Amino acid sequence: MATIKNIQPLSAEKLFALLKTEFADYINGKLGSNLAIDYAHVYDEINVLFPEVIEGPALNITVTDLELTVTLLATETDYNTALLEENLVAFLTERAG
């Protein structure tokens, strides 16, 4: 789990829109890959899914006025989820911090 100060601050709705428009290009550029990414947003929770490589939600972002908390959900997988989490945290730190 990682916590990022929400200095901007970003609401869950704004962050959801930002993820949908910018995160795929960001992570694919960093990893030299072409991952498909899906998102699910309910209230202040955003799930990040990588359906081609991980079944179900991989990461969860909890949004408050003060911070963004990233939690790794996909712990039982062969894929390097720590690398996905690391890149999501870096992206959020750039956008919210």
MARZA-41264 format. One record per atom (N, C-alpha, C): residue number from 1; residue in three letters; atom name; x, y, z. Coordinates in steps of 0.2 Angstrom, whole numbers, plus 5000, padded with zeros to 4 digits. Layout:
// MARZA-41264
<nr=NUM&rest=ALA&atom=CA&u=X&v=Y&w=Z>
...
END
This chain:
// MARZA-41264
<nr=1&rest=MET&atom=N&u=5004&v=4994&w=5000>
<nr=1&rest=MET&atom=CA&u=5000&v=5000&w=5000>
<nr=1&rest=MET&atom=C&u=5004&v=5006&w=5000>
<nr=2&rest=ALA&atom=N&u=5002&v=5011&w=4996>
<nr=2&rest=ALA&atom=CA&u=5006&v=5017&w=4996>
<nr=2&rest=ALA&atom=C&u=5001&v=5023&w=4996>
<nr=3&rest=THR&atom=N&u=5004&v=5028&w=5000>
<nr=3&rest=THR&atom=CA&u=5000&v=5034&w=5001>
<nr=3&rest=THR&atom=C&u=5003&v=5040&w=4997>
<nr=4&rest=ILE&atom=N&u=4999&v=5044&w=4994>
<nr=4&rest=ILE&atom=CA&u=5002&v=5050&w=4990>
<nr=4&rest=ILE&atom=C&u=4997&v=5056&w=4993>
<nr=5&rest=LYS&atom=N&u=5001&v=5061&w=4995>
<nr=5&rest=LYS&atom=CA&u=4997&v=5067&w=4997>
<nr=5&rest=LYS&atom=C&u=4993&v=5070&w=4991>
<nr=6&rest=ASN&atom=N&u=4987&v=5072&w=4992>
<nr=6&rest=ASN&atom=CA&u=4983&v=5075&w=4987>
<nr=6&rest=ASN&atom=C&u=4983&v=5082&w=4987>
<nr=7&rest=ILE&atom=N&u=4989&v=5085&w=4985>
<nr=7&rest=ILE&atom=CA&u=4990&v=5092&w=4985>
<nr=7&rest=ILE&atom=C&u=4986&v=5096&w=4980>
<nr=8&rest=GLN&atom=N&u=4984&v=5094&w=4974>
<nr=8&rest=GLN&atom=CA&u=4981&v=5097&w=4969>
<nr=8&rest=GLN&atom=C&u=4974&v=5101&w=4971>
<nr=9&rest=PRO&atom=N&u=4970&v=5098&w=4975>
<nr=9&rest=PRO&atom=CA&u=4968&v=5091&w=4976>
<nr=9&rest=PRO&atom=C&u=4964&v=5088&w=4970>
<nr=10&rest=LEU&atom=N&u=4964&v=5082&w=4969>
<nr=10&rest=LEU&atom=CA&u=4960&v=5079&w=4964>
<nr=10&rest=LEU&atom=C&u=4954&v=5075&w=4967>
<nr=11&rest=SER&atom=N&u=4948&v=5076&w=4964>
<nr=11&rest=SER&atom=CA&u=4943&v=5072&w=4966>
<nr=11&rest=SER&atom=C&u=4943&v=5066&w=4963>
<nr=12&rest=ALA&atom=N&u=4939&v=5061&w=4965>
<nr=12&rest=ALA&atom=CA&u=4939&v=5054&w=4962>
<nr=12&rest=ALA&atom=C&u=4936&v=5055&w=4955>
<nr=13&rest=GLU&atom=N&u=4932&v=5059&w=4954>
<nr=13&rest=GLU&atom=CA&u=4929&v=5060&w=4947>
<nr=13&rest=GLU&atom=C&u=4935&v=5063&w=4942>
<nr=14&rest=LYS&atom=N&u=4938&v=5068&w=4945>
<nr=14&rest=LYS&atom=CA&u=4944&v=5071&w=4941>
<nr=14&rest=LYS&atom=C&u=4949&v=5066&w=4939>
<nr=15&rest=LEU&atom=N&u=4951&v=5062&w=4945>
<nr=15&rest=LEU&atom=CA&u=4956&v=5057&w=4944>
<nr=15&rest=LEU&atom=C&u=4954&v=5051&w=4939>
<nr=16&rest=PHE&atom=N&u=4948&v=5049&w=4940>
<nr=16&rest=PHE&atom=CA&u=4945&v=5044&w=4935>
<nr=16&rest=PHE&atom=C&u=4946&v=5046&w=4928>
<nr=17&rest=ALA&atom=N&u=4944&v=5053&w=4927>
<nr=17&rest=ALA&atom=CA&u=4945&v=5055&w=4920>
<nr=17&rest=ALA&atom=C&u=4952&v=5056&w=4918>
<nr=18&rest=LEU&atom=N&u=4956&v=5058&w=4922>
<nr=18&rest=LEU&atom=CA&u=4964&v=5058&w=4921>
<nr=18&rest=LEU&atom=C&u=4967&v=5051&w=4919>
<nr=19&rest=LEU&atom=N&u=4965&v=5046&w=4923>
<nr=19&rest=LEU&atom=CA&u=4967&v=5040&w=4922>
<nr=19&rest=LEU&atom=C&u=4965&v=5037&w=4915>
<nr=20&rest=LYS&atom=N&u=4959&v=5038&w=4914>
<nr=20&rest=LYS&atom=CA&u=4956&v=5036&w=4907>
<nr=20&rest=LYS&atom=C&u=4959&v=5039&w=4901>
<nr=21&rest=THR&atom=N&u=4962&v=5045&w=4902>
<nr=21&rest=THR&atom=CA&u=4965&v=5048&w=4896>
<nr=21&rest=THR&atom=C&u=4972&v=5048&w=4896>
<nr=22&rest=GLU&atom=N&u=4976&v=5047&w=4902>
<nr=22&rest=GLU&atom=CA&u=4983&v=5048&w=4902>
<nr=22&rest=GLU&atom=C&u=4987&v=5042&w=4904>
<nr=23&rest=PHE&atom=N&u=4984&v=5038&w=4909>
<nr=23&rest=PHE&atom=CA&u=4988&v=5033&w=4912>
<nr=23&rest=PHE&atom=C&u=4990&v=5027&w=4907>
<nr=24&rest=ALA&atom=N&u=4986&v=5025&w=4903>
<nr=24&rest=ALA&atom=CA&u=4988&v=5020&w=4898>
<nr=24&rest=ALA&atom=C&u=4995&v=5022&w=4894>
<nr=25&rest=ASP&atom=N&u=4994&v=5028&w=4891>
<nr=25&rest=ASP&atom=CA&u=5000&v=5031&w=4888>
<nr=25&rest=ASP&atom=C&u=5006&v=5031&w=4892>
<nr=26&rest=TYR&atom=N&u=5005&v=5033&w=4898>
<nr=26&rest=TYR&atom=CA&u=5011&v=5034&w=4903>
<nr=26&rest=TYR&atom=C&u=5014&v=5027&w=4905>
<nr=27&rest=ILE&atom=N&u=5010&v=5022&w=4907>
<nr=27&rest=ILE&atom=CA&u=5013&v=5016&w=4909>
<nr=27&rest=ILE&atom=C&u=5016&v=5012&w=4903>
<nr=28&rest=ASN&atom=N&u=5012&v=5012&w=4897>
<nr=28&rest=ASN&atom=CA&u=5015&v=5009&w=4891>
<nr=28&rest=ASN&atom=C&u=5021&v=5012&w=4889>
<nr=29&rest=GLY&atom=N&u=5022&v=5019&w=4889>
<nr=29&rest=GLY&atom=CA&u=5028&v=5022&w=4887>
<nr=29&rest=GLY&atom=C&u=5034&v=5020&w=4892>
<nr=30&rest=LYS&atom=N&u=5033&v=5019&w=4898>
<nr=30&rest=LYS&atom=CA&u=5038&v=5017&w=4903>
<nr=30&rest=LYS&atom=C&u=5040&v=5010&w=4903>
<nr=31&rest=LEU&atom=N&u=5035&v=5006&w=4901>
<nr=31&rest=LEU&atom=CA&u=5036&v=4999&w=4901>
<nr=31&rest=LEU&atom=C&u=5038&v=4996&w=4894>
<nr=32&rest=GLY&atom=N&u=5037&v=5000&w=4889>
<nr=32&rest=GLY&atom=CA&u=5038&v=4998&w=4882>
<nr=32&rest=GLY&atom=C&u=5033&v=4993&w=4880>
<nr=33&rest=SER&atom=N&u=5027&v=4993&w=4882>
<nr=33&rest=SER&atom=CA&u=5022&v=4988&w=4881>
<nr=33&rest=SER&atom=C&u=5015&v=4991&w=4878>
<nr=34&rest=ASN&atom=N&u=5010&v=4987&w=4878>
<nr=34&rest=ASN&atom=CA&u=5004&v=4989&w=4875>
<nr=34&rest=ASN&atom=C&u=4998&v=4986&w=4879>
<nr=35&rest=LEU&atom=N&u=4999&v=4987&w=4886>
<nr=35&rest=LEU&atom=CA&u=4994&v=4985&w=4890>
<nr=35&rest=LEU&atom=C&u=4987&v=4988&w=4889>
<nr=36&rest=ALA&atom=N&u=4982&v=4984&w=4889>
<nr=36&rest=ALA&atom=CA&u=4975&v=4986&w=4889>
<nr=36&rest=ALA&atom=C&u=4973&v=4988&w=4897>
<nr=37&rest=ILE&atom=N&u=4970&v=4993&w=4898>
<nr=37&rest=ILE&atom=CA&u=4968&v=4995&w=4905>
<nr=37&rest=ILE&atom=C&u=4961&v=4997&w=4905>
<nr=38&rest=ASP&atom=N&u=4958&v=4994&w=4910>
<nr=38&rest=ASP&atom=CA&u=4951&v=4996&w=4912>
<nr=38&rest=ASP&atom=C&u=4950&v=4999&w=4919>
<nr=39&rest=TYR&atom=N&u=4945&v=5003&w=4920>
<nr=39&rest=TYR&atom=CA&u=4944&v=5006&w=4926>
<nr=39&rest=TYR&atom=C&u=4937&v=5005&w=4929>
<nr=40&rest=ALA&atom=N&u=4936&v=5005&w=4935>
<nr=40&rest=ALA&atom=CA&u=4929&v=5005&w=4938>
<nr=40&rest=ALA&atom=C&u=4929&v=5010&w=4944>
<nr=41&rest=HIS&atom=N&u=4924&v=5014&w=4944>
<nr=41&rest=HIS&atom=CA&u=4924&v=5020&w=4948>
<nr=41&rest=HIS&atom=C&u=4917&v=5020&w=4952>
<nr=42&rest=VAL&atom=N&u=4917&v=5019&w=4959>
<nr=42&rest=VAL&atom=CA&u=4912&v=5020&w=4963>
<nr=42&rest=VAL&atom=C&u=4913&v=5024&w=4969>
<nr=43&rest=TYR&atom=N&u=4910&v=5030&w=4969>
<nr=43&rest=TYR&atom=CA&u=4911&v=5035&w=4975>
<nr=43&rest=TYR&atom=C&u=4918&v=5037&w=4975>
<nr=44&rest=ASP&atom=N&u=4922&v=5035&w=4980>
<nr=44&rest=ASP&atom=CA&u=4929&v=5038&w=4981>
<nr=44&rest=ASP&atom=C&u=4934&v=5032&w=4980>
<nr=45&rest=GLU&atom=N&u=4932&v=5027&w=4977>
<nr=45&rest=GLU&atom=CA&u=4936&v=5021&w=4975>
<nr=45&rest=GLU&atom=C&u=4936&v=5020&w=4968>
<nr=46&rest=ILE&atom=N&u=4943&v=5019&w=4965>
<nr=46&rest=ILE&atom=CA&u=4944&v=5017&w=4958>
<nr=46&rest=ILE&atom=C&u=4948&v=5011&w=4958>
<nr=47&rest=ASN&atom=N&u=4945&v=5006&w=4954>
<nr=47&rest=ASN&atom=CA&u=4949&v=5000&w=4953>
<nr=47&rest=ASN&atom=C&u=4952&v=5000&w=4946>
<nr=48&rest=VAL&atom=N&u=4958&v=4998&w=4946>
<nr=48&rest=VAL&atom=CA&u=4962&v=4998&w=4940>
<nr=48&rest=VAL&atom=C&u=4963&v=4991&w=4938>
<nr=49&rest=LEU&atom=N&u=4961&v=4989&w=4932>
<nr=49&rest=LEU&atom=CA&u=4961&v=4982&w=4929>
<nr=49&rest=LEU&atom=C&u=4966&v=4982&w=4923>
<nr=50&rest=PHE&atom=N&u=4969&v=4976&w=4923>
<nr=50&rest=PHE&atom=CA&u=4974&v=4974&w=4917>
<nr=50&rest=PHE&atom=C&u=4971&v=4968&w=4914>
<nr=51&rest=PRO&atom=N&u=4965&v=4968&w=4911>
<nr=51&rest=PRO&atom=CA&u=4962&v=4961&w=4909>
<nr=51&rest=PRO&atom=C&u=4966&v=4956&w=4905>
<nr=52&rest=GLU&atom=N&u=4970&v=4959&w=4901>
<nr=52&rest=GLU&atom=CA&u=4974&v=4954&w=4897>
<nr=52&rest=GLU&atom=C&u=4979&v=4950&w=4901>
<nr=53&rest=VAL&atom=N&u=4981&v=4952&w=4907>
<nr=53&rest=VAL&atom=CA&u=4986&v=4949&w=4910>
<nr=53&rest=VAL&atom=C&u=4984&v=4947&w=4918>
<nr=54&rest=ILE&atom=N&u=4979&v=4950&w=4920>
<nr=54&rest=ILE&atom=CA&u=4977&v=4949&w=4927>
<nr=54&rest=ILE&atom=C&u=4969&v=4948&w=4927>
<nr=55&rest=GLU&atom=N&u=4967&v=4943&w=4930>
<nr=55&rest=GLU&atom=CA&u=4960&v=4942&w=4931>
<nr=55&rest=GLU&atom=C&u=4957&v=4946&w=4937>
<nr=56&rest=GLY&atom=N&u=4952&v=4950&w=4936>
<nr=56&rest=GLY&atom=CA&u=4949&v=4955&w=4941>
<nr=56&rest=GLY&atom=C&u=4953&v=4961&w=4942>
<nr=57&rest=PRO&atom=N&u=4951&v=4965&w=4947>
<nr=57&rest=PRO&atom=CA&u=4955&v=4971&w=4949>
<nr=57&rest=PRO&atom=C&u=4962&v=4970&w=4951>
<nr=58&rest=ALA&atom=N&u=4967&v=4974&w=4949>
<nr=58&rest=ALA&atom=CA&u=4974&v=4973&w=4951>
<nr=58&rest=ALA&atom=C&u=4975&v=4978&w=4956>
<nr=59&rest=LEU&atom=N&u=4973&v=4984&w=4955>
<nr=59&rest=LEU&atom=CA&u=4975&v=4989&w=4960>
<nr=59&rest=LEU&atom=C&u=4968&v=4993&w=4962>
<nr=60&rest=ASN&atom=N&u=4968&v=4996&w=4968>
<nr=60&rest=ASN&atom=CA&u=4963&v=5000&w=4970>
<nr=60&rest=ASN&atom=C&u=4966&v=5007&w=4972>
<nr=61&rest=ILE&atom=N&u=4962&v=5012&w=4971>
<nr=61&rest=ILE&atom=CA&u=4964&v=5019&w=4973>
<nr=61&rest=ILE&atom=C&u=4959&v=5022&w=4977>
<nr=62&rest=THR&atom=N&u=4960&v=5024&w=4983>
<nr=62&rest=THR&atom=CA&u=4955&v=5027&w=4988>
<nr=62&rest=THR&atom=C&u=4957&v=5034&w=4988>
<nr=63&rest=VAL&atom=N&u=4952&v=5038&w=4986>
<nr=63&rest=VAL&atom=CA&u=4953&v=5046&w=4985>
<nr=63&rest=VAL&atom=C&u=4950&v=5049&w=4991>
<nr=64&rest=THR&atom=N&u=4954&v=5053&w=4995>
<nr=64&rest=THR&atom=CA&u=4951&v=5058&w=5000>
<nr=64&rest=THR&atom=C&u=4953&v=5065&w=4998>
<nr=65&rest=ASP&atom=N&u=4951&v=5070&w=5002>
<nr=65&rest=ASP&atom=CA&u=4953&v=5077&w=5000>
<nr=65&rest=ASP&atom=C&u=4961&v=5078&w=5002>
<nr=66&rest=LEU&atom=N&u=4963&v=5073&w=5007>
<nr=66&rest=LEU&atom=CA&u=4970&v=5074&w=5009>
<nr=66&rest=LEU&atom=C&u=4975&v=5069&w=5005>
<nr=67&rest=GLU&atom=N&u=4973&v=5063&w=5003>
<nr=67&rest=GLU&atom=CA&u=4978&v=5059&w=5000>
<nr=67&rest=GLU&atom=C&u=4974&v=5054&w=4996>
<nr=68&rest=LEU&atom=N&u=4979&v=5050&w=4992>
<nr=68&rest=LEU&atom=CA&u=4977&v=5045&w=4988>
<nr=68&rest=LEU&atom=C&u=4980&v=5039&w=4990>
<nr=69&rest=THR&atom=N&u=4977&v=5033&w=4991>
<nr=69&rest=THR&atom=CA&u=4980&v=5027&w=4994>
<nr=69&rest=THR&atom=C&u=4979&v=5022&w=4989>
<nr=70&rest=VAL&atom=N&u=4985&v=5019&w=4987>
<nr=70&rest=VAL&atom=CA&u=4985&v=5014&w=4982>
<nr=70&rest=VAL&atom=C&u=4986&v=5007&w=4985>
<nr=71&rest=THR&atom=N&u=4981&v=5002&w=4984>
<nr=71&rest=THR&atom=CA&u=4982&v=4996&w=4987>
<nr=71&rest=THR&atom=C&u=4982&v=4990&w=4982>
<nr=72&rest=LEU&atom=N&u=4987&v=4986&w=4982>
<nr=72&rest=LEU&atom=CA&u=4988&v=4980&w=4978>
<nr=72&rest=LEU&atom=C&u=4983&v=4975&w=4979>
<nr=73&rest=LEU&atom=N&u=4978&v=4973&w=4975>
<nr=73&rest=LEU&atom=CA&u=4973&v=4968&w=4976>
<nr=73&rest=LEU&atom=C&u=4975&v=4962&w=4973>
<nr=74&rest=ALA&atom=N&u=4979&v=4962&w=4967>
<nr=74&rest=ALA&atom=CA&u=4980&v=4955&w=4964>
<nr=74&rest=ALA&atom=C&u=4987&v=4953&w=4966>
<nr=75&rest=THR&atom=N&u=4986&v=4949&w=4972>
<nr=75&rest=THR&atom=CA&u=4992&v=4946&w=4975>
<nr=75&rest=THR&atom=C&u=4994&v=4939&w=4973>
<nr=76&rest=GLU&atom=N&u=4989&v=4936&w=4970>
<nr=76&rest=GLU&atom=CA&u=4990&v=4929&w=4968>
<nr=76&rest=GLU&atom=C&u=4990&v=4928&w=4960>
<nr=77&rest=THR&atom=N&u=4996&v=4931&w=4957>
<nr=77&rest=THR&atom=CA&u=4997&v=4931&w=4950>
<nr=77&rest=THR&atom=C&u=5004&v=4930&w=4948>
<nr=78&rest=ASP&atom=N&u=5005&v=4928&w=4942>
<nr=78&rest=ASP&atom=CA&u=5012&v=4927&w=4940>
<nr=78&rest=ASP&atom=C&u=5015&v=4934&w=4937>
<nr=79&rest=TYR&atom=N&u=5010&v=4938&w=4936>
<nr=79&rest=TYR&atom=CA&u=5013&v=4945&w=4933>
<nr=79&rest=TYR&atom=C&u=5016&v=4949&w=4938>
<nr=80&rest=ASN&atom=N&u=5020&v=4953&w=4936>
<nr=80&rest=ASN&atom=CA&u=5024&v=4958&w=4941>
<nr=80&rest=ASN&atom=C&u=5019&v=4964&w=4943>
<nr=81&rest=THR&atom=N&u=5015&v=4962&w=4947>
<nr=81&rest=THR&atom=CA&u=5010&v=4968&w=4950>
<nr=81&rest=THR&atom=C&u=5014&v=4973&w=4953>
<nr=82&rest=ALA&atom=N&u=5020&v=4972&w=4956>
<nr=82&rest=ALA&atom=CA&u=5023&v=4977&w=4960>
<nr=82&rest=ALA&atom=C&u=5026&v=4982&w=4955>
<nr=83&rest=LEU&atom=N&u=5027&v=4980&w=4949>
<nr=83&rest=LEU&atom=CA&u=5029&v=4985&w=4944>
<nr=83&rest=LEU&atom=C&u=5023&v=4989&w=4942>
<nr=84&rest=LEU&atom=N&u=5018&v=4986&w=4941>
<nr=84&rest=LEU&atom=CA&u=5012&v=4990&w=4939>
<nr=84&rest=LEU&atom=C&u=5010&v=4995&w=4945>
<nr=85&rest=GLU&atom=N&u=5010&v=4993&w=4951>
<nr=85&rest=GLU&atom=CA&u=5009&v=4997&w=4957>
<nr=85&rest=GLU&atom=C&u=5014&v=5003&w=4957>
<nr=86&rest=GLU&atom=N&u=5020&v=5002&w=4956>
<nr=86&rest=GLU&atom=CA&u=5026&v=5007&w=4956>
<nr=86&rest=GLU&atom=C&u=5024&v=5012&w=4951>
<nr=87&rest=ASN&atom=N&u=5022&v=5010&w=4945>
<nr=87&rest=ASN&atom=CA&u=5021&v=5015&w=4940>
<nr=87&rest=ASN&atom=C&u=5015&v=5019&w=4941>
<nr=88&rest=LEU&atom=N&u=5010&v=5016&w=4944>
<nr=88&rest=LEU&atom=CA&u=5003&v=5020&w=4946>
<nr=88&rest=LEU&atom=C&u=5005&v=5025&w=4951>
<nr=89&rest=VAL&atom=N&u=5009&v=5023&w=4956>
<nr=89&rest=VAL&atom=CA&u=5011&v=5028&w=4961>
<nr=89&rest=VAL&atom=C&u=5015&v=5033&w=4958>
<nr=90&rest=ALA&atom=N&u=5019&v=5032&w=4954>
<nr=90&rest=ALA&atom=CA&u=5023&v=5037&w=4951>
<nr=90&rest=ALA&atom=C&u=5019&v=5042&w=4947>
<nr=91&rest=PHE&atom=N&u=5014&v=5039&w=4943>
<nr=91&rest=PHE&atom=CA&u=5009&v=5043&w=4939>
<nr=91&rest=PHE&atom=C&u=5005&v=5048&w=4944>
<nr=92&rest=LEU&atom=N&u=5003&v=5045&w=4949>
<nr=92&rest=LEU&atom=CA&u=4999&v=5049&w=4954>
<nr=92&rest=LEU&atom=C&u=5003&v=5054&w=4958>
<nr=93&rest=THR&atom=N&u=5009&v=5052&w=4959>
<nr=93&rest=THR&atom=CA&u=5013&v=5057&w=4962>
<nr=93&rest=THR&atom=C&u=5014&v=5063&w=4958>
<nr=94&rest=GLU&atom=N&u=5015&v=5062&w=4952>
<nr=94&rest=GLU&atom=CA&u=5016&v=5068&w=4947>
<nr=94&rest=GLU&atom=C&u=5010&v=5072&w=4946>
<nr=95&rest=ARG&atom=N&u=5004&v=5069&w=4946>
<nr=95&rest=ARG&atom=CA&u=4998&v=5072&w=4945>
<nr=95&rest=ARG&atom=C&u=4995&v=5075&w=4951>
<nr=96&rest=ALA&atom=N&u=4996&v=5072&w=4957>
<nr=96&rest=ALA&atom=CA&u=4993&v=5075&w=4963>
<nr=96&rest=ALA&atom=C&u=4997&v=5078&w=4967>
<nr=97&rest=GLY&atom=N&u=5004&v=5077&w=4967>
<nr=97&rest=GLY&atom=CA&u=5009&v=5079&w=4972>
<nr=97&rest=GLY&atom=C&u=5012&v=5086&w=4970>
END
